[in-house]
Amino acid sequence: MIKRSKLFGNKTRVTFCLPKDAPEGAVSVVGTFNDWRPGLHELKIRRDGTRTVTLSLEPGHYRFRYLASDGVWLDDEHADAVGPHGSELLL
């Protein structure tokens, strides 16, 4: 799931959210906003049983995927689009 909220100026706060145990282990969100670097934006477990990470992004077109600790790549069905190169956000 992806939550968005406008910040002061032109940035948008984007929260990437996954269930606590699906997939198991550590999960990072990687994409064009962080040069596809694993571990830079790892999802953290919250009290409500989800895992999230929040980023402040400039307007633009971003591609991203989730990378689980066992090397499994996942797309986000709640993204603006899902194509051959992963999930897409249009801000």
MODELLER restraints for C-alpha pairs under 7 A, 6 or more apart:
rsr = mdl.restraints
at = mdl.atoms
rsr.add(forms.Gaussian(group=physical.xy_distance, feature=features.Distance(at['CA:1:A'], at['CA:16:A']), mean=6.15, stdev=0.5))
rsr.add(forms.Gaussian(group=physical.xy_distance, feature=features.Distance(at['CA:1:A'], at['CA:17:A']), mean=5.05, stdev=0.5))
rsr.add(forms.Gaussian(group=physical.xy_distance, feature=features.Distance(at['CA:1:A'], at['CA:18:A']), mean=6.44, stdev=0.5))
rsr.add(forms.Gaussian(group=physical.xy_distance, feature=features.Distance(at['CA:1:A'], at['CA:76:A']), mean=6.78, stdev=0.5))
rsr.add(forms.Gaussian(group=physical.xy_distance, feature=features.Distance(at['CA:1:A'], at['CA:78:A']), mean=5.47, stdev=0.5))
rsr.add(forms.Gaussian(group=physical.xy_distance, feature=features.Distance(at['CA:2:A'], at['CA:14:A']), mean=6.78, stdev=0.5))
rsr.add(forms.Gaussian(group=physical.xy_distance, feature=features.Distance(at['CA:2:A'], at['CA:15:A']), mean=5.60, stdev=0.5))
rsr.add(forms.Gaussian(group=physical.xy_distance, feature=features.Distance(at['CA:2:A'], at['CA:16:A']), mean=4.88, stdev=0.5))
rsr.add(forms.Gaussian(group=physical.xy_distance, feature=features.Distance(at['CA:2:A'], at['CA:17:A']), mean=6.10, stdev=0.5))
rsr.add(forms.Gaussian(group=physical.xy_distance, feature=features.Distance(at['CA:2:A'], at['CA:78:A']), mean=6.30, stdev=0.5))
rsr.add(forms.Gaussian(group=physical.xy_distance, feature=features.Distance(at['CA:2:A'], at['CA:79:A']), mean=6.93, stdev=0.5))
rsr.add(forms.Gaussian(group=physical.xy_distance, feature=features.Distance(at['CA:3:A'], at['CA:14:A']), mean=5.70, stdev=0.5))
rsr.add(forms.Gaussian(group=physical.xy_distance, feature=features.Distance(at['CA:3:A'], at['CA:15:A']), mean=5.02, stdev=0.5))
rsr.add(forms.Gaussian(group=physical.xy_distance, feature=features.Distance(at['CA:3:A'], at['CA:16:A']), mean=6.75, stdev=0.5))
rsr.add(forms.Gaussian(group=physical.xy_distance, feature=features.Distance(at['CA:4:A'], at['CA:12:A']), mean=6.58, stdev=0.5))
rsr.add(forms.Gaussian(group=physical.xy_distance, feature=features.Distance(at['CA:4:A'], at['CA:13:A']), mean=5.58, stdev=0.5))
rsr.add(forms.Gaussian(group=physical.xy_distance, feature=features.Distance(at['CA:4:A'], at['CA:14:A']), mean=4.65, stdev=0.5))
rsr.add(forms.Gaussian(group=physical.xy_distance, feature=features.Distance(at['CA:4:A'], at['CA:15:A']), mean=6.44, stdev=0.5))
rsr.add(forms.Gaussian(group=physical.xy_distance, feature=features.Distance(at['CA:5:A'], at['CA:12:A']), mean=5.69, stdev=0.5))
rsr.add(forms.Gaussian(group=physical.xy_distance, feature=features.Distance(at['CA:5:A'], at['CA:13:A']), mean=5.20, stdev=0.5))
rsr.add(forms.Gaussian(group=physical.xy_distance, feature=features.Distance(at['CA:5:A'], at['CA:14:A']), mean=6.76, stdev=0.5))
rsr.add(forms.Gaussian(group=physical.xy_distance, feature=features.Distance(at['CA:6:A'], at['CA:12:A']), mean=4.49, stdev=0.5))
rsr.add(forms.Gaussian(group=physical.xy_distance, feature=features.Distance(at['CA:6:A'], at['CA:13:A']), mean=6.14, stdev=0.5))
rsr.add(forms.Gaussian(group=physical.xy_distance, feature=features.Distance(at['CA:7:A'], at['CA:13:A']), mean=6.41, stdev=0.5))
rsr.add(forms.Gaussian(group=physical.xy_distance, feature=features.Distance(at['CA:10:A'], at['CA:58:A']), mean=6.45, stdev=0.5))
rsr.add(forms.Gaussian(group=physical.xy_distance, feature=features.Distance(at['CA:10:A'], at['CA:59:A']), mean=6.76, stdev=0.5))
rsr.add(forms.Gaussian(group=physical.xy_distance, feature=features.Distance(at['CA:11:A'], at['CA:56:A']), mean=6.17, stdev=0.5))
rsr.add(forms.Gaussian(group=physical.xy_distance, feature=features.Distance(at['CA:11:A'], at['CA:57:A']), mean=5.40, stdev=0.5))
rsr.add(forms.Gaussian(group=physical.xy_distance, feature=features.Distance(at['CA:11:A'], at['CA:58:A']), mean=4.69, stdev=0.5))
rsr.add(forms.Gaussian(group=physical.xy_distance, feature=features.Distance(at['CA:11:A'], at['CA:59:A']), mean=6.47, stdev=0.5))
rsr.add(forms.Gaussian(group=physical.xy_distance, feature=features.Distance(at['CA:12:A'], at['CA:56:A']), mean=5.55, stdev=0.5))
rsr.add(forms.Gaussian(group=physical.xy_distance, feature=features.Distance(at['CA:12:A'], at['CA:57:A']), mean=5.36, stdev=0.5))
rsr.add(forms.Gaussian(group=physical.xy_distance, feature=features.Distance(at['CA:12:A'], at['CA:58:A']), mean=6.52, stdev=0.5))
rsr.add(forms.Gaussian(group=physical.xy_distance, feature=features.Distance(at['CA:13:A'], at['CA:54:A']), mean=6.69, stdev=0.5))
rsr.add(forms.Gaussian(group=physical.xy_distance, feature=features.Distance(at['CA:13:A'], at['CA:55:A']), mean=5.74, stdev=0.5))
rsr.add(forms.Gaussian(group=physical.xy_distance, feature=features.Distance(at['CA:13:A'], at['CA:56:A']), mean=4.53, stdev=0.5))
rsr.add(forms.Gaussian(group=physical.xy_distance, feature=features.Distance(at['CA:13:A'], at['CA:57:A']), mean=6.46, stdev=0.5))
rsr.add(forms.Gaussian(group=physical.xy_distance, feature=features.Distance(at['CA:14:A'], at['CA:54:A']), mean=5.54, stdev=0.5))
rsr.add(forms.Gaussian(group=physical.xy_distance, feature=features.Distance(at['CA:14:A'], at['CA:55:A']), mean=5.33, stdev=0.5))
rsr.add(forms.Gaussian(group=physical.xy_distance, feature=features.Distance(at['CA:14:A'], at['CA:56:A']), mean=6.24, stdev=0.5))
rsr.add(forms.Gaussian(group=physical.xy_distance, feature=features.Distance(at['CA:15:A'], at['CA:52:A']), mean=6.49, stdev=0.5))
rsr.add(forms.Gaussian(group=physical.xy_distance, feature=features.Distance(at['CA:15:A'], at['CA:53:A']), mean=5.66, stdev=0.5))
rsr.add(forms.Gaussian(group=physical.xy_distance, feature=features.Distance(at['CA:15:A'], at['CA:54:A']), mean=4.18, stdev=0.5))
rsr.add(forms.Gaussian(group=physical.xy_distance, feature=features.Distance(at['CA:15:A'], at['CA:55:A']), mean=6.45, stdev=0.5))
rsr.add(forms.Gaussian(group=physical.xy_distance, feature=features.Distance(at['CA:16:A'], at['CA:52:A']), mean=5.44, stdev=0.5))
rsr.add(forms.Gaussian(group=physical.xy_distance, feature=features.Distance(at['CA:16:A'], at['CA:53:A']), mean=5.51, stdev=0.5))
rsr.add(forms.Gaussian(group=physical.xy_distance, feature=features.Distance(at['CA:16:A'], at['CA:54:A']), mean=6.30, stdev=0.5))
rsr.add(forms.Gaussian(group=physical.xy_distance, feature=features.Distance(at['CA:17:A'], at['CA:50:A']), mean=6.64, stdev=0.5))
rsr.add(forms.Gaussian(group=physical.xy_distance, feature=features.Distance(at['CA:17:A'], at['CA:51:A']), mean=5.59, stdev=0.5))
rsr.add(forms.Gaussian(group=physical.xy_distance, feature=features.Distance(at['CA:17:A'], at['CA:52:A']), mean=4.45, stdev=0.5))
rsr.add(forms.Gaussian(group=physical.xy_distance, feature=features.Distance(at['CA:17:A'], at['CA:53:A']), mean=6.92, stdev=0.5))
rsr.add(forms.Gaussian(group=physical.xy_distance, feature=features.Distance(at['CA:18:A'], at['CA:50:A']), mean=5.78, stdev=0.5))
rsr.add(forms.Gaussian(group=physical.xy_distance, feature=features.Distance(at['CA:18:A'], at['CA:51:A']), mean=5.27, stdev=0.5))
rsr.add(forms.Gaussian(group=physical.xy_distance, feature=features.Distance(at['CA:18:A'], at['CA:52:A']), mean=6.56, stdev=0.5))
rsr.add(forms.Gaussian(group=physical.xy_distance, feature=features.Distance(at['CA:19:A'], at['CA:49:A']), mean=6.70, stdev=0.5))
rsr.add(forms.Gaussian(group=physical.xy_distance, feature=features.Distance(at['CA:19:A'], at['CA:50:A']), mean=4.60, stdev=0.5))
rsr.add(forms.Gaussian(group=physical.xy_distance, feature=features.Distance(at['CA:19:A'], at['CA:51:A']), mean=6.06, stdev=0.5))
rsr.add(forms.Gaussian(group=physical.xy_distance, feature=features.Distance(at['CA:20:A'], at['CA:45:A']), mean=6.54, stdev=0.5))
rsr.add(forms.Gaussian(group=physical.xy_distance, feature=features.Distance(at['CA:20:A'], at['CA:49:A']), mean=5.37, stdev=0.5))
rsr.add(forms.Gaussian(group=physical.xy_distance, feature=features.Distance(at['CA:20:A'], at['CA:50:A']), mean=4.63, stdev=0.5))
rsr.add(forms.Gaussian(group=physical.xy_distance, feature=features.Distance(at['CA:20:A'], at['CA:51:A']), mean=5.50, stdev=0.5))
rsr.add(forms.Gaussian(group=physical.xy_distance, feature=features.Distance(at['CA:23:A'], at['CA:68:A']), mean=6.77, stdev=0.5))
rsr.add(forms.Gaussian(group=physical.xy_distance, feature=features.Distance(at['CA:25:A'], at['CA:68:A']), mean=6.75, stdev=0.5))
rsr.add(forms.Gaussian(group=physical.xy_distance, feature=features.Distance(at['CA:25:A'], at['CA:69:A']), mean=5.82, stdev=0.5))
rsr.add(forms.Gaussian(group=physical.xy_distance, feature=features.Distance(at['CA:26:A'], at['CA:68:A']), mean=5.85, stdev=0.5))
rsr.add(forms.Gaussian(group=physical.xy_distance, feature=features.Distance(at['CA:26:A'], at['CA:69:A']), mean=5.17, stdev=0.5))
rsr.add(forms.Gaussian(group=physical.xy_distance, feature=features.Distance(at['CA:27:A'], at['CA:42:A']), mean=5.76, stdev=0.5))
rsr.add(forms.Gaussian(group=physical.xy_distance, feature=features.Distance(at['CA:27:A'], at['CA:43:A']), mean=5.83, stdev=0.5))
rsr.add(forms.Gaussian(group=physical.xy_distance, feature=features.Distance(at['CA:27:A'], at['CA:66:A']), mean=6.50, stdev=0.5))
rsr.add(forms.Gaussian(group=physical.xy_distance, feature=features.Distance(at['CA:27:A'], at['CA:67:A']), mean=5.50, stdev=0.5))
rsr.add(forms.Gaussian(group=physical.xy_distance, feature=features.Distance(at['CA:27:A'], at['CA:68:A']), mean=4.31, stdev=0.5))
rsr.add(forms.Gaussian(group=physical.xy_distance, feature=features.Distance(at['CA:27:A'], at['CA:69:A']), mean=6.01, stdev=0.5))
rsr.add(forms.Gaussian(group=physical.xy_distance, feature=features.Distance(at['CA:28:A'], at['CA:38:A']), mean=6.03, stdev=0.5))
rsr.add(forms.Gaussian(group=physical.xy_distance, feature=features.Distance(at['CA:28:A'], at['CA:39:A']), mean=5.49, stdev=0.5))
rsr.add(forms.Gaussian(group=physical.xy_distance, feature=features.Distance(at['CA:28:A'], at['CA:41:A']), mean=5.43, stdev=0.5))
rsr.add(forms.Gaussian(group=physical.xy_distance, feature=features.Distance(at['CA:28:A'], at['CA:42:A']), mean=4.03, stdev=0.5))
rsr.add(forms.Gaussian(group=physical.xy_distance, feature=features.Distance(at['CA:28:A'], at['CA:43:A']), mean=5.76, stdev=0.5))
rsr.add(forms.Gaussian(group=physical.xy_distance, feature=features.Distance(at['CA:28:A'], at['CA:66:A']), mean=5.65, stdev=0.5))
rsr.add(forms.Gaussian(group=physical.xy_distance, feature=features.Distance(at['CA:28:A'], at['CA:67:A']), mean=5.30, stdev=0.5))
rsr.add(forms.Gaussian(group=physical.xy_distance, feature=features.Distance(at['CA:28:A'], at['CA:68:A']), mean=6.58, stdev=0.5))
rsr.add(forms.Gaussian(group=physical.xy_distance, feature=features.Distance(at['CA:29:A'], at['CA:41:A']), mean=5.72, stdev=0.5))
rsr.add(forms.Gaussian(group=physical.xy_distance, feature=features.Distance(at['CA:29:A'], at['CA:42:A']), mean=6.39, stdev=0.5))
rsr.add(forms.Gaussian(group=physical.xy_distance, feature=features.Distance(at['CA:29:A'], at['CA:64:A']), mean=6.87, stdev=0.5))
rsr.add(forms.Gaussian(group=physical.xy_distance, feature=features.Distance(at['CA:29:A'], at['CA:65:A']), mean=5.91, stdev=0.5))
rsr.add(forms.Gaussian(group=physical.xy_distance, feature=features.Distance(at['CA:29:A'], at['CA:66:A']), mean=4.54, stdev=0.5))
rsr.add(forms.Gaussian(group=physical.xy_distance, feature=features.Distance(at['CA:29:A'], at['CA:67:A']), mean=6.33, stdev=0.5))
rsr.add(forms.Gaussian(group=physical.xy_distance, feature=features.Distance(at['CA:30:A'], at['CA:36:A']), mean=4.64, stdev=0.5))
rsr.add(forms.Gaussian(group=physical.xy_distance, feature=features.Distance(at['CA:30:A'], at['CA:37:A']), mean=5.92, stdev=0.5))
rsr.add(forms.Gaussian(group=physical.xy_distance, feature=features.Distance(at['CA:30:A'], at['CA:38:A']), mean=5.99, stdev=0.5))
rsr.add(forms.Gaussian(group=physical.xy_distance, feature=features.Distance(at['CA:30:A'], at['CA:64:A']), mean=5.52, stdev=0.5))
rsr.add(forms.Gaussian(group=physical.xy_distance, feature=features.Distance(at['CA:30:A'], at['CA:65:A']), mean=5.64, stdev=0.5))
rsr.add(forms.Gaussian(group=physical.xy_distance, feature=features.Distance(at['CA:30:A'], at['CA:66:A']), mean=6.16, stdev=0.5))
rsr.add(forms.Gaussian(group=physical.xy_distance, feature=features.Distance(at['CA:31:A'], at['CA:63:A']), mean=5.45, stdev=0.5))
rsr.add(forms.Gaussian(group=physical.xy_distance, feature=features.Distance(at['CA:31:A'], at['CA:64:A']), mean=3.88, stdev=0.5))
rsr.add(forms.Gaussian(group=physical.xy_distance, feature=features.Distance(at['CA:31:A'], at['CA:65:A']), mean=6.27, stdev=0.5))
rsr.add(forms.Gaussian(group=physical.xy_distance, feature=features.Distance(at['CA:32:A'], at['CA:62:A']), mean=5.75, stdev=0.5))
rsr.add(forms.Gaussian(group=physical.xy_distance, feature=features.Distance(at['CA:32:A'], at['CA:63:A']), mean=5.58, stdev=0.5))
rsr.add(forms.Gaussian(group=physical.xy_distance, feature=features.Distance(at['CA:32:A'], at['CA:64:A']), mean=6.46, stdev=0.5))
rsr.add(forms.Gaussian(group=physical.xy_distance, feature=features.Distance(at['CA:33:A'], at['CA:62:A']), mean=6.66, stdev=0.5))
rsr.add(forms.Gaussian(group=physical.xy_distance, feature=features.Distance(at['CA:41:A'], at['CA:53:A']), mean=6.64, stdev=0.5))
rsr.add(forms.Gaussian(group=physical.xy_distance, feature=features.Distance(at['CA:42:A'], at['CA:53:A']), mean=6.63, stdev=0.5))
rsr.add(forms.Gaussian(group=physical.xy_distance, feature=features.Distance(at['CA:43:A'], at['CA:51:A']), mean=5.25, stdev=0.5))
rsr.add(forms.Gaussian(group=physical.xy_distance, feature=features.Distance(at['CA:43:A'], at['CA:52:A']), mean=4.64, stdev=0.5))
rsr.add(forms.Gaussian(group=physical.xy_distance, feature=features.Distance(at['CA:43:A'], at['CA:53:A']), mean=4.85, stdev=0.5))
rsr.add(forms.Gaussian(group=physical.xy_distance, feature=features.Distance(at['CA:44:A'], at['CA:51:A']), mean=4.91, stdev=0.5))
rsr.add(forms.Gaussian(group=physical.xy_distance, feature=features.Distance(at['CA:44:A'], at['CA:52:A']), mean=5.39, stdev=0.5))
rsr.add(forms.Gaussian(group=physical.xy_distance, feature=features.Distance(at['CA:44:A'], at['CA:53:A']), mean=6.48, stdev=0.5))
rsr.add(forms.Gaussian(group=physical.xy_distance, feature=features.Distance(at['CA:45:A'], at['CA:51:A']), mean=4.28, stdev=0.5))
rsr.add(forms.Gaussian(group=physical.xy_distance, feature=features.Distance(at['CA:45:A'], at['CA:52:A']), mean=6.71, stdev=0.5))
rsr.add(forms.Gaussian(group=physical.xy_distance, feature=features.Distance(at['CA:59:A'], at['CA:91:A']), mean=4.69, stdev=0.5))
rsr.add(forms.Gaussian(group=physical.xy_distance, feature=features.Distance(at['CA:60:A'], at['CA:90:A']), mean=5.92, stdev=0.5))
rsr.add(forms.Gaussian(group=physical.xy_distance, feature=features.Distance(at['CA:60:A'], at['CA:91:A']), mean=5.15, stdev=0.5))
rsr.add(forms.Gaussian(group=physical.xy_distance, feature=features.Distance(at['CA:61:A'], at['CA:89:A']), mean=5.76, stdev=0.5))
rsr.add(forms.Gaussian(group=physical.xy_distance, feature=features.Distance(at['CA:61:A'], at['CA:90:A']), mean=4.67, stdev=0.5))
rsr.add(forms.Gaussian(group=physical.xy_distance, feature=features.Distance(at['CA:61:A'], at['CA:91:A']), mean=6.39, stdev=0.5))
rsr.add(forms.Gaussian(group=physical.xy_distance, feature=features.Distance(at['CA:62:A'], at['CA:88:A']), mean=5.57, stdev=0.5))
rsr.add(forms.Gaussian(group=physical.xy_distance, feature=features.Distance(at['CA:62:A'], at['CA:89:A']), mean=5.07, stdev=0.5))
rsr.add(forms.Gaussian(group=physical.xy_distance, feature=features.Distance(at['CA:62:A'], at['CA:90:A']), mean=6.50, stdev=0.5))
rsr.add(forms.Gaussian(group=physical.xy_distance, feature=features.Distance(at['CA:63:A'], at['CA:86:A']), mean=6.22, stdev=0.5))
rsr.add(forms.Gaussian(group=physical.xy_distance, feature=features.Distance(at['CA:63:A'], at['CA:87:A']), mean=5.56, stdev=0.5))
rsr.add(forms.Gaussian(group=physical.xy_distance, feature=features.Distance(at['CA:63:A'], at['CA:88:A']), mean=4.47, stdev=0.5))
rsr.add(forms.Gaussian(group=physical.xy_distance, feature=features.Distance(at['CA:63:A'], at['CA:89:A']), mean=6.40, stdev=0.5))
rsr.add(forms.Gaussian(group=physical.xy_distance, feature=features.Distance(at['CA:64:A'], at['CA:86:A']), mean=5.85, stdev=0.5))
rsr.add(forms.Gaussian(group=physical.xy_distance, feature=features.Distance(at['CA:64:A'], at['CA:87:A']), mean=5.26, stdev=0.5))
rsr.add(forms.Gaussian(group=physical.xy_distance, feature=features.Distance(at['CA:64:A'], at['CA:88:A']), mean=6.26, stdev=0.5))
rsr.add(forms.Gaussian(group=physical.xy_distance, feature=features.Distance(at['CA:65:A'], at['CA:73:A']), mean=6.56, stdev=0.5))
rsr.add(forms.Gaussian(group=physical.xy_distance, feature=features.Distance(at['CA:65:A'], at['CA:74:A']), mean=5.75, stdev=0.5))
rsr.add(forms.Gaussian(group=physical.xy_distance, feature=features.Distance(at['CA:65:A'], at['CA:75:A']), mean=5.17, stdev=0.5))
rsr.add(forms.Gaussian(group=physical.xy_distance, feature=features.Distance(at['CA:65:A'], at['CA:86:A']), mean=5.71, stdev=0.5))
rsr.add(forms.Gaussian(group=physical.xy_distance, feature=features.Distance(at['CA:65:A'], at['CA:87:A']), mean=5.98, stdev=0.5))
rsr.add(forms.Gaussian(group=physical.xy_distance, feature=features.Distance(at['CA:66:A'], at['CA:73:A']), mean=5.66, stdev=0.5))
rsr.add(forms.Gaussian(group=physical.xy_distance, feature=features.Distance(at['CA:66:A'], at['CA:74:A']), mean=4.97, stdev=0.5))
rsr.add(forms.Gaussian(group=physical.xy_distance, feature=features.Distance(at['CA:66:A'], at['CA:75:A']), mean=6.32, stdev=0.5))
rsr.add(forms.Gaussian(group=physical.xy_distance, feature=features.Distance(at['CA:67:A'], at['CA:73:A']), mean=4.75, stdev=0.5))
rsr.add(forms.Gaussian(group=physical.xy_distance, feature=features.Distance(at['CA:67:A'], at['CA:74:A']), mean=6.46, stdev=0.5))
rsr.add(forms.Gaussian(group=physical.xy_distance, feature=features.Distance(at['CA:75:A'], at['CA:86:A']), mean=5.88, stdev=0.5))
rsr.add(forms.Gaussian(group=physical.xy_distance, feature=features.Distance(at['CA:75:A'], at['CA:87:A']), mean=5.46, stdev=0.5))
rsr.add(forms.Gaussian(group=physical.xy_distance, feature=features.Distance(at['CA:76:A'], at['CA:87:A']), mean=5.97, stdev=0.5))
rsr.add(forms.Gaussian(group=physical.xy_distance, feature=features.Distance(at['CA:79:A'], at['CA:87:A']), mean=5.87, stdev=0.5))
rsr.add(forms.Gaussian(group=physical.xy_distance, feature=features.Distance(at['CA:79:A'], at['CA:88:A']), mean=5.80, stdev=0.5))
rsr.add(forms.Gaussian(group=physical.xy_distance, feature=features.Distance(at['CA:79:A'], at['CA:89:A']), mean=5.99, stdev=0.5))
rsr.add(forms.Gaussian(group=physical.xy_distance, feature=features.Distance(at['CA:80:A'], at['CA:88:A']), mean=5.68, stdev=0.5))
rsr.add(forms.Gaussian(group=physical.xy_distance, feature=features.Distance(at['CA:80:A'], at['CA:89:A']), mean=5.33, stdev=0.5))
rsr.add(forms.Gaussian(group=physical.xy_distance, feature=features.Distance(at['CA:80:A'], at['CA:90:A']), mean=6.62, stdev=0.5))
rsr.add(forms.Gaussian(group=physical.xy_distance, feature=features.Distance(at['CA:81:A'], at['CA:87:A']), mean=5.88, stdev=0.5))
rsr.add(forms.Gaussian(group=physical.xy_distance, feature=features.Distance(at['CA:81:A'], at['CA:88:A']), mean=5.12, stdev=0.5))
rsr.add(forms.Gaussian(group=physical.xy_distance, feature=features.Distance(at['CA:82:A'], at['CA:88:A']), mean=5.94, stdev=0.5))
